[in-house]
Amino acid sequence: MEKSLNTICGVIIAVALIVSLIYIFLGTPINVLTVSPPHEFSSPEQILNFEVSYLWNERGLDTVFQAVVLFAALAGILSLMRKEREV
């Protein structure tokens, strides 16, 4: 019973992540995917400001989705490394 519940939960999470990814991909205009900097940068601070503003203003949903994927991968790795209970 517990195994089937885990399988069902895993399938629901996987479907939700795939639907989110498709939503992000279809909602992104093509011209946003190939953004070039509007001007030359003269300092590392300007490069950092441009990158941060691009990620959160243009690609915020993608950035959050990548964080979710990283935490899911971490949870999977930690579950593989735990000790099994003796029966």
MIDREN-537593 format. One record per atom (N, C-alpha, C, CB): x, y, z; residue in three letters; residue number from 1; atom name. Coordinates in steps of 0.2 Angstrom, whole numbers. Glycine has a CB too. Example, Ala and Ser with C-alpha at 12.3 -4.5 7.8 and 13.67 -1.06 7.14 Angstrom:
     u     v     w type seq atom
    66   -28    39  ALA   1    N
    62   -22    39  ALA   1   CA
    66   -16    39  ALA   1    C
    57   -22    45  ALA   1   CB
    64   -11    35  SER   2    N
    68    -5    36  SER   2   CA
    64     0    39  SER   2    C
    70    -3    29  SER   2   CB
END
This chain:
     u     v     w type seq atom
     4    -6     0  MET   1    N
     0     0     0  MET   1   CA
     4     6     0  MET   1    C
    -5     0     6  MET   1   CB
    10     6     4  GLU   2    N
    14    12     5  GLU   2   CA
    18    13    -2  GLU   2    C
    19    11    10  GLU   2   CB
    20     8    -5  LYS   3    N
    23     8   -12  LYS   3   CA
    19    12   -17  LYS   3    C
    26     2   -14  LYS   3   CB
    13    10   -17  SER   4    N
     8    12   -22  SER   4   CA
     7    20   -21  SER   4    C
     2     8   -23  SER   4   CB
     6    21   -15  LEU   5    N
     5    29   -13  LEU   5   CA
    11    33   -15  LEU   5    C
     4    29    -5  LEU   5   CB
    17    30   -14  ASN   6    N
    23    34   -16  ASN   6   CA
    23    34   -23  ASN   6    C
    29    30   -13  ASN   6   CB
    21    29   -27  THR   7    N
    21    29   -34  THR   7   CA
    16    35   -37  THR   7    C
    20    23   -37  THR   7   CB
    11    35   -34  ILE   8    N
     5    40   -36  ILE   8   CA
     8    47   -35  ILE   8    C
    -1    38   -32  ILE   8   CB
    11    48   -29  CYS   9    N
    13    55   -27  CYS   9   CA
    19    57   -32  CYS   9    C
    16    55   -20  CYS   9   CB
    23    52   -33  GLY  10    N
    29    53   -38  GLY  10   CA
    26    55   -45  GLY  10    C
    33    48   -39  GLY  10   CB
    21    51   -47  VAL  11    N
    18    53   -54  VAL  11   CA
    15    60   -54  VAL  11    C
    13    47   -56  VAL  11   CB
    11    61   -49  ILE  12    N
     8    68   -48  ILE  12   CA
    13    73   -49  ILE  12    C
     3    68   -42  ILE  12   CB
    18    73   -45  ILE  13    N
    24    78   -45  ILE  13   CA
    27    78   -51  ILE  13    C
    29    76   -39  ILE  13   CB
    28    73   -55  ALA  14    N
    32    73   -61  ALA  14   CA
    27    76   -66  ALA  14    C
    33    66   -63  ALA  14   CB
    21    75   -66  VAL  15    N
    16    78   -71  VAL  15   CA
    16    85   -70  VAL  15    C
     9    74   -71  VAL  15   CB
    15    87   -63  ALA  16    N
    15    94   -62  ALA  16   CA
    21    98   -64  ALA  16    C
    14    95   -54  ALA  16   CB
    27    95   -64  LEU  17    N
    33    98   -66  LEU  17   CA
    34    99   -73  LEU  17    C
    39    94   -63  LEU  17   CB
    31    93   -77  ILE  18    N
    31    93   -84  ILE  18   CA
    26    99   -87  ILE  18    C
    30    87   -87  ILE  18   CB
    20    99   -84  VAL  19    N
    16   104   -86  VAL  19   CA
    18   111   -85  VAL  19    C
     9   103   -82  VAL  19   CB
    22   112   -79  SER  20    N
    25   119   -78  SER  20   CA
    30   120   -83  SER  20    C
    28   119   -71  SER  20   CB
    34   116   -85  LEU  21    N
    39   117   -90  LEU  21   CA
    36   119   -96  LEU  21    C
    44   111   -90  LEU  21   CB
    31   115   -99  ILE  22    N
    28   116  -105  ILE  22   CA
    25   123  -105  ILE  22    C
    23   111  -107  ILE  22   CB
    22   125   -99  TYR  23    N
    19   132   -98  TYR  23   CA
    24   137   -99  TYR  23    C
    15   132   -92  TYR  23   CB
    30   136   -96  ILE  24    N
    35   141   -96  ILE  24   CA
    38   142  -104  ILE  24    C
    41   139   -92  ILE  24   CB
    39   136  -107  PHE  25    N
    41   136  -114  PHE  25   CA
    37   139  -119  PHE  25    C
    43   129  -116  PHE  25   CB
    30   137  -118  LEU  26    N
    25   140  -123  LEU  26   CA
    24   148  -122  LEU  26    C
    19   136  -123  LEU  26   CB
    25   150  -115  GLY  27    N
    23   157  -114  GLY  27   CA
    29   162  -115  GLY  27    C
    21   157  -107  GLY  27   CB
    35   159  -117  THR  28    N
    41   163  -118  THR  28   CA
    41   165  -126  THR  28    C
    47   159  -116  THR  28   CB
    41   171  -127  PRO  29    N
    42   174  -134  PRO  29   CA
    49   172  -136  PRO  29    C
    41   181  -135  PRO  29   CB
    50   171  -143  ILE  30    N
    57   169  -146  ILE  30   CA
    62   175  -145  ILE  30    C
    56   167  -153  ILE  30   CB
    60   181  -145  ASN  31    N
    64   186  -145  ASN  31   CA
    67   187  -138  ASN  31    C
    61   193  -147  ASN  31   CB
    64   184  -133  VAL  32    N
    67   185  -126  VAL  32   CA
    72   180  -125  VAL  32    C
    61   184  -121  VAL  32   CB
    72   174  -129  LEU  33    N
    77   169  -128  LEU  33   CA
    84   171  -130  LEU  33    C
    75   163  -132  LEU  33   CB
    84   176  -135  THR  34    N
    91   178  -138  THR  34   CA
    92   186  -136  THR  34    C
    91   177  -145  THR  34   CB
    92   187  -130  VAL  35    N
    93   194  -128  VAL  35   CA
   101   196  -128  VAL  35    C
    90   195  -121  VAL  35   CB
   103   201  -131  SER  36    N
   110   203  -130  SER  36   CA
   110   210  -126  SER  36    C
   113   205  -137  SER  36   CB
   115   211  -123  PRO  37    N
   116   217  -119  PRO  37   CA
   115   223  -123  PRO  37    C
   123   217  -115  PRO  37   CB
   111   228  -120  PRO  38    N
   110   234  -124  PRO  38   CA
   116   239  -125  PRO  38    C
   104   238  -120  PRO  38   CB
   121   238  -121  HIS  39    N
   127   242  -122  HIS  39   CA
   133   239  -119  HIS  39    C
   126   249  -118  HIS  39   CB
   138   242  -120  GLU  40    N
   145   239  -117  GLU  40   CA
   145   240  -110  GLU  40    C
   151   242  -121  GLU  40   CB
   148   236  -106  PHE  41    N
   149   236   -99  PHE  41   CA
   156   238   -98  PHE  41    C
   147   230   -96  PHE  41   CB
   156   243   -93  SER  42    N
   163   245   -91  SER  42   CA
   165   243   -84  SER  42    C
   163   253   -91  SER  42   CB
   161   239   -80  SER  43    N
   163   236   -74  SER  43   CA
   159   230   -72  SER  43    C
   162   242   -68  SER  43   CB
   162   226   -68  PRO  44    N
   159   220   -66  PRO  44   CA
   152   221   -63  PRO  44    C
   163   216   -62  PRO  44   CB
   151   226   -59  GLU  45    N
   145   228   -56  GLU  45   CA
   139   229   -61  GLU  45    C
   146   234   -52  GLU  45   CB
   141   232   -67  GLN  46    N
   136   233   -72  GLN  46   CA
   134   226   -75  GLN  46    C
   138   238   -77  GLN  46   CB
   138   222   -76  ILE  47    N
   137   215   -79  ILE  47   CA
   132   212   -74  ILE  47    C
   143   211   -80  ILE  47   CB
   134   212   -67  LEU  48    N
   130   208   -62  LEU  48   CA
   123   211   -62  LEU  48    C
   133   209   -55  LEU  48   CB
   122   218   -62  ASN  49    N
   116   221   -62  ASN  49   CA
   112   219   -68  ASN  49    C
   116   229   -62  ASN  49   CB
   115   219   -74  PHE  50    N
   111   217   -80  PHE  50   CA
   109   210   -79  PHE  50    C
   115   218   -86  PHE  50   CB
   113   205   -77  GLU  51    N
   111   198   -77  GLU  51   CA
   106   197   -71  GLU  51    C
   117   194   -75  GLU  51   CB
   106   200   -66  VAL  52    N
   101   199   -61  VAL  52   CA
    94   202   -63  VAL  52    C
   103   203   -54  VAL  52   CB
    94   208   -66  SER  53    N
    88   211   -68  SER  53   CA
    85   206   -74  SER  53    C
    89   218   -71  SER  53   CB
    89   204   -78  TYR  54    N
    87   199   -84  TYR  54   CA
    84   193   -81  TYR  54    C
    93   197   -88  TYR  54   CB
    87   190   -76  LEU  55    N
    84   184   -73  LEU  55   CA
    78   185   -69  LEU  55    C
    89   181   -68  LEU  55   CB
    77   190   -66  TRP  56    N
    71   191   -62  TRP  56   CA
    66   195   -65  TRP  56    C
    73   194   -55  TRP  56   CB
    67   199   -70  ASN  57    N
    62   202   -74  ASN  57   CA
    59   199   -80  ASN  57    C
    65   209   -76  ASN  57   CB
    64   195   -83  GLU  58    N
    62   192   -89  GLU  58   CA
    61   184   -88  GLU  58    C
    67   193   -95  GLU  58   CB
    65   181   -84  ARG  59    N
    65   174   -83  ARG  59   CA
    63   172   -76  ARG  59    C
    72   171   -86  ARG  59   CB
    59   175   -73  GLY  60    N
    58   174   -65  GLY  60   CA
    55   167   -64  GLY  60    C
    53   179   -63  GLY  60   CB
    50   165   -68  LEU  61    N
    47   159   -68  LEU  61   CA
    52   153   -69  LEU  61    C
    41   158   -72  LEU  61   CB
    56   154   -74  ASP  62    N
    61   149   -76  ASP  62   CA
    66   148   -70  ASP  62    C
    65   151   -82  ASP  62   CB
    68   154   -67  THR  63    N
    73   153   -61  THR  63   CA
    70   150   -55  THR  63    C
    75   160   -59  THR  63   CB
    63   151   -54  VAL  64    N
    60   148   -48  VAL  64   CA
    59   140   -50  VAL  64    C
    53   151   -47  VAL  64   CB
    58   139   -56  PHE  65    N
    57   132   -58  PHE  65   CA
    64   128   -58  PHE  65    C
    54   131   -65  PHE  65   CB
    69   131   -59  GLN  66    N
    76   128   -59  GLN  66   CA
    77   127   -51  GLN  66    C
    81   132   -62  GLN  66   CB
    75   131   -47  ALA  67    N
    76   130   -40  ALA  67   CA
    72   124   -37  ALA  67    C
    74   136   -36  ALA  67   CB
    66   123   -40  VAL  68    N
    62   117   -38  VAL  68   CA
    65   111   -40  VAL  68    C
    55   118   -41  VAL  68   CB
    68   111   -46  VAL  69    N
    71   105   -49  VAL  69   CA
    77   103   -45  VAL  69    C
    73   106   -56  VAL  69   CB
    81   108   -43  LEU  70    N
    87   107   -39  LEU  70   CA
    85   104   -32  LEU  70    C
    91   113   -38  LEU  70   CB
    80   107   -29  PHE  71    N
    78   104   -22  PHE  71   CA
    75    97   -23  PHE  71    C
    73   108   -19  PHE  71   CB
    72    95   -29  ALA  72    N
    69    89   -30  ALA  72   CA
    75    84   -31  ALA  72    C
    64    89   -36  ALA  72   CB
    80    86   -34  ALA  73    N
    86    82   -35  ALA  73   CA
    89    80   -29  ALA  73    C
    91    85   -40  ALA  73   CB
    90    85   -25  LEU  74    N
    93    85   -18  LEU  74   CA
    89    80   -14  LEU  74    C
    94    91   -14  LEU  74   CB
    82    80   -14  ALA  75    N
    78    76   -10  ALA  75   CA
    79    69   -13  ALA  75    C
    71    78   -10  ALA  75   CB
    80    68   -19  GLY  76    N
    81    61   -22  GLY  76   CA
    87    58   -20  GLY  76    C
    80    61   -29  GLY  76   CB
    92    62   -20  ILE  77    N
    99    60   -18  ILE  77   CA
    99    58   -11  ILE  77    C
   104    65   -20  ILE  77   CB
    96    62    -6  LEU  78    N
    96    61     1  LEU  78   CA
    92    55     2  LEU  78    C
    93    67     5  LEU  78   CB
    87    53    -1  SER  79    N
    83    47     0  SER  79   CA
    87    41    -2  SER  79    C
    76    48    -4  SER  79   CB
    91    42    -7  LEU  80    N
    95    36    -9  LEU  80   CA
   101    34    -4  LEU  80    C
    98    37   -16  LEU  80   CB
   103    39    -1  MET  81    N
   108    39     4  MET  81   CA
   106    36    11  MET  81    C
   112    45     4  MET  81   CB
   100    36    13  ARG  82    N
    98    35    19  ARG  82   CA
    98    27    20  ARG  82    C
    90    37    21  ARG  82   CB
    99    25    27  LYS  83    N
   100    18    29  LYS  83   CA
    93    15    29  LYS  83    C
   103    18    35  LYS  83   CB
    93     9    26  GLU  84    N
    86     5    26  GLU  84   CA
    85     2    33  GLU  84    C
    87     0    21  GLU  84   CB
    79     1    35  ARG  85    N
    77    -2    41  ARG  85   CA
    78    -9    41  ARG  85    C
    70     0    44  ARG  85   CB
    80   -12    46  GLU  86    N
    80   -20    46  GLU  86   CA
    73   -22    48  GLU  86    C
    86   -22    51  GLU  86   CB
    72   -28    44  VAL  87    N
    65   -31    45  VAL  87   CA
    65   -36    50  VAL  87    C
    62   -33    39  VAL  87   CB
END
